[in-house]
Amino acid sequence: LETKWERLYPLTFLVSFIWVAVFSFVISTVVDRWVGFAPATADYLSVIFGVILVAGGAEIPDTLQSVLYARQGYGSMAVSNCIGSQICNILLGLGLPWTISNIIGTPVRITNYERIQAAAFFQFGNVILNFVVLVGAAFVLKQNKALLGRAKGLFLLIMYVLVVGAFCAYTVLAPSTNATASFTVTTAAPLS
């Protein structure tokens, strides 16, 4: 061990995990209460709060990590961190709770799925945009690696604001075919 404190890394990992769990619970509770105060006709607020508050709060640690990696000269690690965190958020963050819920016999009910589908299309557009800005530019300029400079970073920040604004406008203005429509995700057969 390099220092006398290195042996405490498992404890610090556990404490940081507990902090994330507590703050996630607090953010979820606050958003749930705010949506609860909204009129019943404003069913879009849960989607907007999810996109802006919950997702933004979840990405702050990833952003700080990416800035740290980029300042140390590890640009590829910064980009990989962003992409990898999204893969974990979508596949592990949704897959694990849904699997556990179905194993214990509680199906997952999803409401406002039209708006969630729209969010998926907006996210797909973000992935394509990211690919074009990073890899497409390197391909067109015949570079052997993608470069993310100040101009591209500013462009991506502006696109973030525009995409979130467009999604919020779509969510508020687009009529829902059935605001109470939902479907239930269950396992095909009970697990024994």
C-alpha positions as CSV (number, residue, x, y, z in Angstrom):
1,L,0.0,0.0,0.0
2,E,1.2,3.4,-0.9
3,T,-0.4,5.3,2.0
4,K,-1.9,4.3,5.3
5,W,-5.4,5.4,3.9
6,E,-5.5,3.2,0.9
7,R,-6.9,0.3,2.8
8,L,-10.0,2.4,3.4
9,Y,-10.9,2.5,-0.3
10,P,-13.7,-0.1,0.1
11,L,-15.2,1.9,2.9
12,T,-15.1,5.1,0.9
13,F,-16.7,3.4,-2.0
14,L,-19.5,2.1,0.2
15,V,-20.0,5.6,1.7
16,S,-20.1,7.2,-1.7
17,F,-22.6,4.6,-2.9
18,I,-24.8,5.4,0.1
19,W,-24.5,9.2,-0.6
20,V,-25.6,8.7,-4.2
21,A,-28.6,6.5,-3.0
22,V,-29.7,9.1,-0.5
23,F,-29.5,12.0,-2.8
24,S,-31.2,10.0,-5.6
25,F,-34.1,9.3,-3.2
26,V,-34.3,13.0,-2.2
27,I,-34.3,14.2,-5.8
28,S,-37.0,11.6,-6.8
29,T,-39.1,12.6,-3.8
30,V,-38.9,16.3,-4.5
31,V,-39.8,15.8,-8.2
32,D,-42.6,13.5,-7.2
33,R,-44.0,16.1,-4.8
34,W,-43.6,18.9,-7.4
35,V,-45.5,16.9,-10.0
36,G,-48.1,16.1,-7.3
37,F,-48.8,19.8,-6.9
38,A,-49.4,20.3,-10.6
39,P,-52.9,20.2,-12.1
40,A,-54.1,16.9,-13.4
41,T,-54.1,18.3,-16.9
42,A,-50.4,18.9,-16.7
43,D,-49.3,15.3,-17.1
44,Y,-46.3,16.3,-19.1
45,L,-44.6,17.8,-16.0
46,S,-43.2,14.5,-14.9
47,V,-41.4,14.0,-18.2
48,I,-40.0,17.5,-18.2
49,F,-38.9,17.3,-14.6
50,G,-37.3,14.0,-15.4
51,V,-35.4,15.4,-18.4
52,I,-34.2,18.6,-16.7
53,L,-33.8,17.9,-12.9
54,V,-33.2,14.2,-12.5
55,A,-31.1,13.7,-15.6
56,G,-29.2,16.9,-15.1
57,G,-28.5,15.9,-11.5
58,A,-27.3,12.5,-12.5
59,E,-24.9,13.9,-15.1
60,I,-23.2,16.4,-12.9
61,P,-20.7,13.8,-11.4
62,D,-20.0,12.5,-15.0
63,T,-19.4,16.0,-16.2
64,L,-16.9,16.7,-13.4
65,Q,-15.1,13.4,-14.1
66,S,-14.9,14.1,-17.8
67,V,-13.5,17.6,-17.2
68,L,-10.9,16.1,-14.8
69,Y,-9.9,13.5,-17.4
70,A,-9.8,16.0,-20.2
71,R,-7.6,18.4,-18.2
72,Q,-5.2,15.5,-17.5
73,G,-4.9,14.9,-21.3
74,Y,-7.2,11.9,-21.4
75,G,-9.8,13.1,-23.9
76,S,-10.7,9.6,-25.1
77,M,-11.4,8.6,-21.5
78,A,-13.6,11.7,-21.0
79,V,-15.7,10.8,-24.1
80,S,-15.8,7.1,-23.1
81,N,-17.0,8.1,-19.7
82,C,-19.9,10.0,-21.2
83,I,-20.9,7.2,-23.5
84,G,-20.4,4.4,-20.9
85,S,-22.4,6.2,-18.3
86,Q,-25.4,6.4,-20.7
87,I,-25.1,2.7,-21.5
88,C,-25.1,2.0,-17.7
89,N,-28.0,4.4,-17.1
90,I,-30.2,2.9,-19.8
91,L,-29.3,-0.8,-19.6
92,L,-28.5,-1.3,-15.9
93,G,-30.5,1.6,-14.5
94,L,-33.7,0.4,-16.1
95,G,-33.0,-3.3,-16.6
96,L,-32.0,-4.2,-13.0
97,P,-34.9,-2.6,-11.2
98,W,-37.4,-4.0,-13.8
99,T,-35.9,-7.4,-13.5
100,I,-36.0,-7.3,-9.6
101,S,-39.5,-6.0,-9.7
102,N,-40.7,-8.7,-11.9
103,I,-38.9,-11.4,-10.0
104,I,-40.8,-10.4,-6.8
105,G,-44.0,-10.3,-8.7
106,T,-44.7,-6.6,-9.0
107,P,-45.1,-5.6,-12.7
108,V,-43.7,-2.2,-13.8
109,R,-46.4,0.2,-15.1
110,I,-45.3,2.8,-17.6
111,T,-47.4,5.8,-18.2
112,N,-47.0,8.5,-20.8
113,Y,-45.2,6.1,-23.1
114,E,-45.8,8.3,-26.2
115,R,-43.7,11.0,-24.6
116,I,-41.0,8.5,-23.5
117,Q,-40.9,7.3,-27.1
118,A,-40.4,10.9,-28.2
119,A,-37.6,11.2,-25.7
120,A,-36.0,8.1,-27.2
121,F,-36.1,9.7,-30.6
122,F,-34.5,12.9,-29.3
123,Q,-31.8,10.8,-27.6
124,F,-31.2,8.9,-30.9
125,G,-30.7,12.3,-32.6
126,N,-28.2,13.3,-29.9
127,V,-26.2,10.1,-30.5
128,I,-26.1,10.7,-34.2
129,L,-25.1,14.4,-33.6
130,N,-22.3,13.3,-31.3
131,F,-21.1,10.8,-33.8
132,V,-21.1,13.3,-36.6
133,V,-19.3,16.0,-34.6
134,L,-16.6,13.7,-33.3
135,V,-16.0,10.9,-35.8
136,G,-17.6,12.5,-38.9
137,A,-15.5,15.6,-38.6
138,A,-12.3,13.5,-38.2
139,F,-13.3,11.4,-41.2
140,V,-14.0,14.4,-43.5
141,L,-10.8,16.1,-42.4
142,K,-8.8,12.8,-42.8
143,Q,-7.6,12.9,-39.2
144,N,-6.6,9.7,-37.5
145,K,-8.4,10.7,-34.3
146,A,-11.4,12.8,-33.2
147,L,-10.6,16.2,-31.7
148,L,-12.9,18.0,-29.3
149,G,-11.9,21.6,-29.1
150,R,-13.6,24.8,-27.8
151,A,-15.8,25.3,-30.9
152,K,-17.1,21.7,-30.9
153,G,-17.6,21.9,-27.1
154,L,-19.6,25.1,-27.4
155,F,-21.6,23.6,-30.3
156,L,-22.5,20.6,-28.2
157,L,-23.6,22.8,-25.3
158,I,-25.8,24.9,-27.6
159,M,-27.3,21.8,-29.0
160,Y,-28.0,20.5,-25.5
161,V,-30.0,23.6,-24.7
162,L,-31.8,23.5,-28.1
163,V,-32.6,19.8,-27.8
164,V,-33.9,20.0,-24.2
165,G,-35.9,23.1,-25.2
166,A,-37.3,21.4,-28.3
167,F,-38.2,18.3,-26.3
168,C,-39.9,20.4,-23.6
169,A,-41.8,22.4,-26.2
170,Y,-42.9,19.1,-27.9
171,T,-43.9,17.6,-24.6
172,V,-46.1,20.6,-23.7
173,L,-47.5,21.4,-27.2
174,A,-48.0,17.9,-28.7
175,P,-51.4,16.5,-27.8
176,S,-51.2,13.1,-26.2
177,T,-53.4,10.6,-27.9
178,N,-54.3,9.2,-24.5
179,A,-52.8,10.8,-21.4
180,T,-53.6,7.9,-19.2
181,A,-52.4,5.2,-21.6
182,S,-50.0,2.8,-20.1
183,F,-48.6,-0.6,-20.5
184,T,-47.2,-3.1,-18.0
185,V,-43.8,-4.8,-18.3
186,T,-44.0,-8.3,-16.9
187,T,-42.0,-11.5,-17.3
188,A,-43.3,-14.1,-19.7
189,A,-43.8,-16.6,-17.0
190,P,-43.4,-16.5,-13.2
191,L,-39.9,-17.4,-12.1
192,S,-39.6,-20.2,-9.6
